[in-house]
Amino acid sequence: MEPGANLPGKEQQNAADARAKNKKRIIIAFIVMCILGLVSAVCLQNPQWFELKREMVVNTSMYSDRIISYNFYPTDYDLDVTADAVYMGLDRYVYFKNGNETIAITDGDYAAYNPAVAFFGTYFETVIAGDADTYNTFFSDLYYETNKPYVQFAPQMLYDIRIEMLSNDPQNNGTVLYAFNVEYKIHRNDGTFRNDIGSDASKKLYFELYEDKEGVVKIDRITYYVR
């Protein structure tokens, strides 16, 4: 005899309803356990699925781990930056700060200062040209342990460019370590190079550079500047 068989009609119905609900919960729990078990088995056999999911949510900017929404301008991969009269009227010089002295490099002779400053001269010229292939060569193996190269980006109208040398540290093995604060703005930002700032805005960045024995400078790390 089932439990509740001798109860009055209404109580017997309630008991039956309770048994039915319990059976339904058990069935649902069993189905969920089966689904979870199946998903776990598939993922263990295909661990790259985890990586694919992770990549899908990573911000495209190499400078930010947060996705921020801005209103970007239309992208033009054939853009001639010199044809934009407004941009050409902006301050496009690189300002180099070393200690209390700030120098506007107006003649393009970046190598007159040190190899790291010369590196930045080429760095900014490459970004303005939209040359992603060359840009990707500016980074060390250490950098690419945790970052990925650009596929492409459009020419960028950089201006108000400022670099501040924080340290210049020669090593005993003939290499040199540098640290810089870097800041610049992008006129009519299209988001293909920097999607973490809006147009005509800037965020100070912290660069760690490595110069090898042959004088080749590469970037080891870029992060947001933290006071």
ABEGO torsion letter per residue (X at the ends): XBBGAABBAAAAAAAAAAAAAAAAAAAAAAAAAAAAAAAAAAAAABAAAAAAAAAAABBABAABABBBBBBBBBBBAABBAAABAAAAABBABBBBBBEABBBBBAAGBAAAABAAAAAAAAAAAAAAAGBAAAAAAABBAAAAAABBBBABBBBBBBBGBBBBBABBBBBAAGBBBBBBBBBBBBBGBAGAABAABBBGBBBBBBBBBBBBAAGBBBBABBBBBBX
